[in-house]
Amino acid sequence: MNSLIPALVAAPLVGAALLLLGGRALDRFGHWLGTLAAALSFGFGLTLFAQMLGRAPEDRAVTEHLYSWIPVNGFQADVAFQLDQLSMTFVLLISGVGTLIHLYSVGYMAHDERRRRFFGYLNLFLAAMLLLVLADNYLLLYVGWEGVGLASYLLIGFWQHKPSAATAAKKAFIVNRVGDIGLSVAIMLMFAEFGSFAFGPVFQGAGEASEGRLTAIGLTLLLAACGKSAQVPLQSWLGDAMEGPTPVSALIHAATMVTAGVYLITRSSAIFNLAPDAQTAVVVVGAVTLLFGAIVGCAKDDIKKALAGSTMSQIGYMILAAGLGPIGYAFAIMHLVTHGFFKAGLFLGAGSVMHGMDDEVNMRHYGGLRKYMPITFATFGLGYLAIIGFPGLSGFFSKDKIIEAAFAKGGTEGWILGLCTLVGAAVTAFYMTRVMVLTFFGEKRWKTDAEGHEPHPHESPRTMTLPMVVLAFGSVFAGGLFVYGDSFVDWLEPVTGFSEGHSPLSALTVTAITTVCMLVGVAVAYLMYGRSPVPVIPPVGSPLTRAARRDLLQDDFNHAVLVRPGTALAATLVWFDSRGLDGFVNGLAATIGGVSSRLRRVQTGFVRTYALSMFGGTLVLVASTLLMRSV
């Protein structure tokens, strides 16, 4: 069993190396090579999963030590993998959904001249993400963490000939570096406190550490999670990242990069369970972000940016659940997995719509596409029903569990969190119904452009529709399988722990209220967009709508609070450096230079001058001697 664990990472890593270094000879079949590498990793994952099921729950965690990376006195960094129930869940999700996205990309990127390179970047991304979730220590996790950041930069900016794509890639890279500082500081604090950054010694030592130290570690880990998972206040990169190809959006925003923060917090549960202040901060960040992303998603006319706001909101649900401790860890991961199915399906469906509409992203230029793209309509529709929590579909089960866990927190905090999750459910139903209606219902709203070209919507090829169908099945059935007999909670309990909360509301009551909130959101969206013609040019809207179109002024806030003060500070430091430090150094050099230039004039090079100087010196010496004797 252990020997297959490194192969999970090696398969896509070797694929990336071949595709990026193999040259143009691989152009004709490089896309299939990349897809095969992803499929191999998924196959290895299924094999390991089957073997893990044959072991007792308490014996399912295994570790594979490859070699000691940095063995020095008092400091040892190992390259070792840990495969347990939590990492196995992520392995199957990352490699499974990743393989489907690779297959989808075969059709989507068919006419791109740099398709081989694109698949190389996809393989690199999978390898880095798998390394992140399989590492048995925080330092190796950090390597995967940075690898994911590098690969996402390359993928978001893949079409670098577009200035907007290049800018978006740099923005994502820089914002994530802020979060990465949090992870690096957390690792340093762990080593200073526990003498190690391996999971075992850190988690065992957490019980003896002071609450203040654990709180500091927890807050820096949260900062890292905010960067990768696009949580407030490091959420500004997510919407701009839509400039990348649609498969990138599906890969980053569904099952991989944005879920890394949820994994980090859940993996570090032993620290957060003993640091209640840090745990509270996690809950607050999740609650704020789930509402922030939902509001932003309501005002976007770009179909991918509307889904990006949705991703931000759904990850907020997961972060909130992870902040609830043992009550919510398993439910956070459950929603993460179901979200991986329906959000990947929604993004791939959006890409299919764009493919049939000549890359048009403005939903106000769609309308009535269900007649032209029946498979896309059906699969997108199932993803839509899943994400809004329609009874019986996967999102219904996973999101309801988080809402129940929020109320089970108890006290005033529980009521506040529960109401936040209910409002988020209603707003989710509103913005997703808006997307559904604007895209697939009503009359067609696309027009002939200035060059006389009119889009001719059509269904996508099978390489694109097949992954969408598979993801649609997951969107429908995954949640029911997870809650049947509490199978998913029992699966994760040996790693994350689990405890029943004491909710003031019964599970049936919570389900009924959630369903009503969902129906209200659907009804309001239908009344606003389904009963009357949708204008191609958006109305001015309310102040909140205008703010939501600008991402609730997040970029304005960042410019006012960070960019402008940072620019002013940099200008001040430059002035102090050039006028102060450099001025002193340059002034001292000028003084020495002036004095030396004047002294240099004494050296004329004429013998008569030197003889006269010697004669004068002799006279002064004789006069001084005579004067001293007379005294």
FIBARO-10938 format. One record per residue (C-alpha): x, y, z. Coordinates in steps of 0.5 Angstrom, whole numbers, padded with zeros to 4 digits, always signed. Each point is the difference from the previous one (the first is absolute). Layout:
<rs>
XYZ ...
</rs>
This chain:
<rs>
+0000+0000+0000 +0005+0005+0002 +0004-0001-0007 -0006+0003-0004 +0000+0006+0005 +0006+0004-0004 -0003-0002-0007 -0006+0004+0002 +0004+0006-0001 +0006-0002-0005 -0005-0002-0005 -0003+0007-0002 +0007+0003+0002 +0004-0004-0005 -0006+0001-0005 +0001+0008+0001 +0008-0001-0001 -0001-0004-0006 -0005+0005-0003 +0004+0006+0002 +0007-0002-0002 -0002-0005-0006 -0001+0005-0005 -0004+0001-0006 +0000-0008-0002 -0005-0001+0006 -0005+0005-0003 -0004-0005-0004 -0001-0004+0006 +0002+0004+0006 -0007+0001+0002 -0002-0007+0001 +0007-0001+0004 -0002+0005+0005 -0007-0003+0000 +0003-0007+0001 +0005+0002+0006 -0006+0003+0004 -0004-0006-0002 +0006-0005+0003 +0000+0005+0006 -0008-0002+0001 +0001-0007-0001 +0005+0000+0005 -0004+0003+0005 -0006-0005-0001 +0005-0005+0001 +0002+0003+0007 -0007+0001+0002 -0002-0007-0001 +0006-0002+0004 -0002+0005+0005 -0007-0003+0001 +0003-0007+0001 +0003+0003+0007 -0003+0002+0006 -0002+0007+0001 +0006+0001+0005 +0005-0003-0004 -0001+0003-0007 +0005+0006+0001 +0007-0002-0003 +0006+0004-0001 +0005-0001-0005 +0007+0003+0001 +0004+0001-0006 +0006+0004+0002 +0003+0005+0005 +0000+0007-0004 +0004+0004+0005 +0003-0004+0006 +0004+0004+0004 +0001+0001+0008 -0006+0001+0003 -0004+0001-0007 -0002-0005-0004 -0005+0001-0006 -0003-0006-0003 -0003-0002-0007 -0005-0004+0003 -0008-0002-0002 -0006-0001+0005 -0006-0003-0003 -0006+0000+0004 -0007+0001-0001 +0000+0007+0000 +0006+0000-0005 -0003-0006-0004 -0007+0004-0001 +0004+0006-0003 +0004-0005-0004 -0006-0003-0004 -0003+0007+0000 +0006+0004-0003 +0002-0006-0005 -0007-0002-0002 -0003+0007-0002 +0007+0002-0002 +0000-0006-0005 -0007+0002-0003 +0002+0007-0001 +0006-0002-0004 -0005-0004-0004 -0004+0006-0001 +0006+0004-0002 +0002-0004-0006 -0006+0002-0003 +0000+0007+0003 +0007+0002-0002 +0000-0004-0006 +0002+0006-0005 +0005+0003+0005 +0007+0000-0003 +0003-0001+0007 -0005-0005+0003 +0006-0005+0001 +0003+0005+0005 -0007+0001+0003 -0001-0007+0002 +0007+0000+0003 -0002+0006+0004 -0006-0004+0002 +0004-0006+0002 +0005+0004+0004 -0006+0003+0004 -0003-0007+0002 +0007-0002+0002 +0001+0006+0004 -0007-0001+0003 +0001-0007+0002 +0006+0001+0003 -0003+0005+0004 -0005-0005+0003 +0004-0006+0001 +0006+0004+0003 +0001-0003+0008 +0003+0007+0002 -0001+0007-0001 +0006+0001-0004 -0001-0004-0005 -0007+0002+0000 +0003+0007-0001 +0004-0003-0006 -0007-0002-0003 -0003+0006+0002 +0005+0005-0004 -0001-0005-0006 -0007+0001+0000 +0001+0007+0000 +0005+0000-0006 -0004-0005-0004 -0007+0005+0001 +0004+0006-0002 +0002-0004-0007 -0007-0002-0001 -0003+0006+0001 +0004+0004-0004 +0001-0005-0005 -0003+0005-0006 +0005+0005+0002 -0001+0004-0006 -0006+0002+0003 +0002+0006+0005 -0006-0002+0005 +0003-0007+0000 +0007+0002+0002 -0003+0005+0005 -0004-0005+0003 +0005-0005+0001 +0005+0005+0003 -0006+0002+0005 -0001-0007+0002 +0007-0002+0001 +0001+0007+0004 -0006-0001+0004 +0002-0007+0002 +0007+0002+0002 -0003+0003+0006 -0004-0006+0002 +0007-0004-0001 +0003+0005+0005 -0005-0003+0005 +0002-0007-0001 +0007+0001+0000 +0000+0004+0006 -0005-0006+0003 +0006-0005-0002 +0005+0004+0004 -0004+0001+0006 -0002-0008+0000 +0008-0001+0000 +0001+0005+0005 -0005-0003+0005 +0000-0008-0002 +0007-0001-0003 -0003-0003-0006 -0005+0002-0006 -0002-0007-0001 -0008-0002+0002 +0001-0005+0005 +0005+0004+0005 -0004+0007-0001 -0007-0003+0001 +0003-0004+0006 +0003+0006+0003 -0006+0005-0001 -0003-0003+0006 +0006+0003+0004 +0001+0006-0003 -0003+0007+0002 -0006+0002-0002 +0003+0007-0003 +0005-0004-0004 -0005-0004-0003 -0004+0006-0001 +0005+0003-0004 +0002-0006-0004 -0008-0001-0002 -0001+0007-0002 +0006+0000-0005 -0003-0007-0002 -0006+0004-0002 +0003+0005-0003 +0003-0005-0005 -0006-0003-0001 -0003+0007-0002 +0005+0000-0005 -0001-0006-0004 -0008-0001+0002 -0001+0007-0002 -0003+0002+0006 -0001+0007+0003 +0004+0004+0000 +0004-0003-0005 -0005-0002-0005 +0001+0005-0005 +0004-0004-0005 -0006-0005-0001 -0004+0004-0005 +0006+0002-0004 +0002-0007-0001 -0006-0001-0005 +0005+0002-0005 +0003-0006-0001 -0003-0006-0004 -0006-0003+0003 +0003-0007+0002 +0004+0004+0004 -0005+0003+0003 -0004-0006+0002 +0007-0003+0002 +0002+0005+0005 -0007+0002+0002 -0003-0006+0001 +0004-0006+0003 +0007+0002+0001 +0003+0007+0001 -0005+0004+0004 -0002-0007+0004 +0008+0000+0003 -0002+0005+0005 -0006-0004+0003 +0005-0006+0000 +0005+0004+0004 -0004+0002+0005 -0003-0007+0001 +0006-0004+0000 +0003+0005+0005 -0007-0001+0005 +0005-0002+0006 +0002+0007+0000 -0006+0003-0001 -0004-0004+0005 +0005+0003+0005 -0001+0007-0002 -0007+0002+0000 +0002+0008-0002 +0003-0003-0006 -0006-0004-0001 -0005+0006+0001 +0004+0003-0006 -0001-0005-0004 -0007+0000+0001 -0001+0007-0001 +0005+0000-0007 -0005-0005-0003 -0006+0003+0002 +0002+0007-0003 +0002-0003-0006 -0006-0005-0001 -0004+0007+0000 +0005+0004-0004 +0001-0005-0006 -0008-0001+0000 -0001+0007-0001 +0005+0001-0005 -0002-0006-0004 -0007+0003+0000 +0002+0006-0005 +0005-0003-0005 -0002+0000-0007 +0006-0004-0002 -0002-0008+0001 +0007-0002+0003 +0001+0006+0005 -0007-0002+0002 +0002-0007+0002 +0006+0003+0003 -0004+0004+0005 -0003-0006+0001 +0006-0004+0001 +0002+0005+0005 -0006-0001+0004 +0000-0007+0000 +0007-0001+0003 -0003+0005+0005 -0005-0005+0002 +0006-0005+0001 +0005+0005+0004 -0006+0001+0004 -0001-0007+0001 +0007-0002+0002 +0000+0006+0005 -0005-0004+0004 +0005-0005+0002 -0002-0007+0000 -0007+0002-0001 +0001+0002-0007 +0007-0003-0003 -0004-0006-0003 -0005+0004-0003 +0005+0005-0003 +0003-0005-0003 -0006-0003-0003 -0003+0006-0003 +0007+0001-0003 +0000-0006-0003 -0008+0001-0003 +0002+0007-0002 +0006-0003-0004 -0005-0004-0004 -0005+0005-0001 +0004+0006-0001 +0005-0003-0005 -0006-0002-0004 -0003+0007+0001 +0007+0003-0003 +0000-0005-0005 -0007+0001-0002 +0002+0008-0001 +0006-0002-0004 -0005-0004-0004 -0004+0006-0001 +0006+0005-0002 +0002-0006-0005 -0007+0001-0003 +0000+0007+0000 +0007+0002-0003 +0003+0001+0007 -0006+0005+0002 +0000+0001+0008 -0006+0005+0001 -0006-0004+0002 -0004+0006-0003 +0002-0002-0007 -0003-0007+0001 -0007-0002+0001 -0004-0007-0002 +0007-0004-0001 -0004-0006+0003 -0002-0001-0007 +0006+0000-0003 +0005-0004+0005 -0005-0005+0004 +0006-0004+0003 +0003+0006+0003 -0007+0003+0002 -0001-0007+0004 +0007-0001+0003 +0000+0008+0002 -0007-0001+0003 +0001-0006+0004 +0007+0004+0003 -0005+0006+0001 -0005-0004+0004 +0006-0003+0004 +0003+0007+0002 -0007+0003+0002 -0001-0006+0004 -0006-0003-0003 -0003-0006+0004 +0004-0007-0002 +0006+0003-0003 +0007+0000+0003 +0000+0008+0002 -0007-0001+0004 +0004-0005+0004 +0007+0003+0001 -0003+0007+0001 -0005-0002+0005 +0005-0003+0004 +0004+0006+0000 -0006+0004+0002 -0002-0005+0006 +0007+0000+0002 +0000+0008+0000 -0007+0000+0005 +0003-0006+0004 +0006+0005+0002 -0005+0003+0005 -0002+0006+0004 +0000+0007-0004 +0006-0002-0004 -0004-0006-0003 -0006+0004-0002 +0004+0005-0003 +0004-0005-0004 -0006-0004-0002 -0004+0006-0003 +0007+0002-0004 -0001-0007-0003 -0007+0001-0001 +0001+0007-0004 +0005-0003-0004 -0004-0006-0002 -0005+0005-0002 +0004+0004-0004 +0004-0006-0003 -0007-0002-0003 -0001+0007-0003 +0006+0001-0003 +0001-0007-0003 -0008+0001-0003 +0002+0006-0003 +0006-0003-0003 -0004-0006-0003 -0006+0005-0002 +0005+0005-0004 +0003-0006-0003 -0005-0005-0002 -0007+0003+0000 -0003+0005-0003 +0001+0003-0007 +0007+0000-0004 +0003+0007+0002 +0007-0001-0005 +0000+0005-0005 +0005+0000-0007 +0006+0004+0002 +0003+0006-0004 +0003-0005-0005 -0006-0003-0002 +0001-0007+0004 -0005-0003+0004 +0001-0006+0005 -0003-0006-0001 +0000-0004+0006 +0001-0007+0000 +0001-0006+0005 +0007-0002+0002 +0004-0006-0003 +0000-0006+0004 +0007+0001+0004 -0004+0006+0003 -0006-0003+0001 +0002-0007+0003 +0003+0003+0006 -0006+0005+0001 -0004-0006+0001 +0004-0004+0005 +0000+0006+0004 -0007+0001+0000 -0001-0007+0002 +0005+0002+0006 -0004+0006+0001 -0007-0004+0001 +0002-0006+0004 +0007+0001+0004 -0004+0004+0006 -0005-0006+0001 +0006-0005+0000 +0004+0004+0005 -0006+0001+0005 -0002-0007-0001 +0001-0003+0007 +0005+0005+0002 +0005-0003-0005 +0004+0006-0001 +0000+0003+0007 +0002-0007+0002 +0006+0000-0005 +0003+0006+0002 -0001+0000+0007 +0006-0004+0002 +0004+0006-0003 -0004+0006+0001 -0004-0002+0006 -0008+0001+0001 -0005+0002+0005 -0007+0001+0000 -0002+0008+0001 -0006+0002+0004 -0005+0004-0005 -0006+0003+0003 -0003-0002-0007 -0001-0007-0002 +0003-0002-0006 -0007-0001-0004 -0002+0008+0002 +0007+0002-0003 -0001-0004-0006 -0007+0003-0001 +0003+0007+0002 +0005-0001-0005 -0004-0002-0006 -0005+0006+0001 +0006+0005+0000 +0002-0004-0007 -0007+0001-0003 +0000+0007+0002 +0006+0001-0003 -0002-0003-0007 -0007+0003+0000 +0004+0007+0001 +0005-0001-0006 -0006-0003-0004 -0004+0006+0001 +0005+0005-0001 +0003-0004-0007 -0005-0005-0002 -0006+0004-0001 +0002+0006-0004 +0005+0001-0006 +0007+0001+0003 +0004+0006-0003 +0006-0001-0003 +0003+0006+0003 +0000+0000+0008 -0004+0005+0003 +0003+0005+0005 -0002-0004+0006 +0000+0001+0008 +0006+0003+0003 +0001-0007+0003 +0000-0003-0007 +0005+0005-0003 +0004-0002+0006 -0001-0008-0001 +0002+0001-0008 +0007+0003+0003 +0001-0006+0005 -0003+0004+0006 +0006+0005-0002 +0005-0005+0002 +0005+0003-0004 -0001+0007+0002 +0001-0002+0007 +0006-0003-0002 +0003+0006-0003 -0002+0004+0005 +0002-0004+0006 +0006-0004-0003 +0002+0003-0007 +0000+0007+0001 +0003+0000+0007 +0005-0005-0002 +0002+0004-0006 +0001+0006+0004 +0004-0004+0005 +0005-0002-0005 +0000+0007-0003 +0002+0003+0007 +0005-0006+0001 +0003+0002-0007 +0001+0007+0002 +0003-0002+0006 +0005-0004-0003 +0002+0004-0005 +0000+0007+0004 +0001-0003+0006 +0005-0006+0000 +0002+0001-0007 +0001+0007+0001 +0004-0001+0007 +0005-0005-0004 +0000+0005-0006 +0002+0006+0004 +0005-0004+0004 +0003-0002-0007 +0000+0007-0003 +0003+0003+0006 +0006-0005+0000 +0000+0001-0008 +0001+0008+0001 +0005-0001+0006 +0004-0005-0004 +0000+0005-0007 +0002+0006+0004 +0006-0004+0003 +0002-0003-0006 +0001+0007-0003 +0006+0000+0005 +0004-0005-0005 +0002+0004-0006 +0005-0005-0002 +0006+0006-0001 +0006-0002+0003 +0001+0008+0002 -0006+0000+0004 +0002-0006+0004 +0007+0003+0001 -0003+0007+0002 -0005-0004+0005 +0006-0004+0003 +0004+0007+0001 -0006+0003+0003 -0001-0006+0005 +0007+0000+0002 +0000+0008+0001 -0007-0002+0005 +0004-0005+0003 +0006+0004+0002 -0004+0006+0002 -0004-0005+0005 +0007-0003+0003 +0003+0007+0001 -0006+0003+0003 -0001-0006+0005 +0007+0001+0002 +0000+0007+0001 -0006-0001+0005 
</rs>
